[in-house]
Amino acid sequence: MVADLAVQAHGLVKSFGEIRAVDGVSLEVPRGAVYGLLGPNGAGKTTTVRLLTTLLRPDGGTALIDGIDVAKDPGAVRARIGLTGQYAAVEERLTPRENLSLIGRLYQLPKREIAGRANELLARFDLEDAGDRIVKEFSGGMRRRLDIAMSLIARPSVLFLDEPTTGLDPRSRLAMWELIEELGDDGTTVLLTTQYLDEADRLAERIIVIDAGTVIANGTADELKDQIGGDRISVSIARPENARRAVEALAPLCTSGVVVDAGGVLLSAFIRSGDRVVPQAIRALDDAGVDVLDVEVRRPTLDDVFLKLTGHAAAGDDADDGVAGGSAVDS
Ligand code: ATP
């Protein structure tokens, strides 16, 4: 194995009956890095994480955690990893302190170490005041924070976070991002799965894009956005009869074709760099005698990436909602 790789997967395959949920996934995560596995609902993210964390046995391919084969020595792998799933796996009838000591005991840590570690984690995850309250009363964000604290009790070498912010309100989502950033700053190796480009963009040094069980792209956020042609510009014009002239004025500034929509008054396309190109676009439209009502520029969304990479929009019933809420405006 390569000494500084915490996670190595090669050609992982997992089928459920007819469904090939993971279809030859290869990926590597260097020690101390935060990487993102990005894809829509049903892309195979959770199955990949379950293979890497020994919860499922691969049908094919290999996976190593710290150089240890997940299929050959799952016990040794489990001792080195932490996993937080999509649904907080906390025991509702217990307090955070009791939840933490339960997990500490499962890891067979000495009693005194468990108590110290629990205090440390409660403080770090902003749960000190709530440490002795029953979890049942907690908000989703508090539960998720406790869940991550629990997965850290045995100081894992690699932490897997499966959709850590799905279902959280915006404020808890932001708090969770800050927490994951701190973990990254402390040198914890993290592989997180997400449906949100802005989340991967903010947290992950490198993003592995997965669709239908296959890795379709792997790069930094900037590299992915460059692949899809930069930012998306939308221009509303006053009169549809000017649409052709507007397209001709915009086309030389765009990295994609200009699409005309909404009865000929809404034009959209990709541009390399919003800051630089927007003033030029407005000037070009003005020179062409086109009355412009509104210009909007935004970073690409997951849907944009998918459309470009796969030729189809991100699948899944609620994918659109999640992406619109997460990526369209604030990335
Ligand atoms: P989500 O964001 O919805 O969790 P995902 O990217 O994590 O999506 P997976 O949960 O890995 O996707 O699912 C990949 C495919 O495998 C889906 O078609 C799913 O229905 C199927 N699948 C996953 N687990 C099982 C299972 N235990 N039995 C049958 N099919 C499964």
Residues whose N, C-alpha, C, O or C-beta is under 5 A from the ligand:
A	BS01	ATP	F16 A21 P40 N41 G42 A43 G44 K45 T46 T47 T48
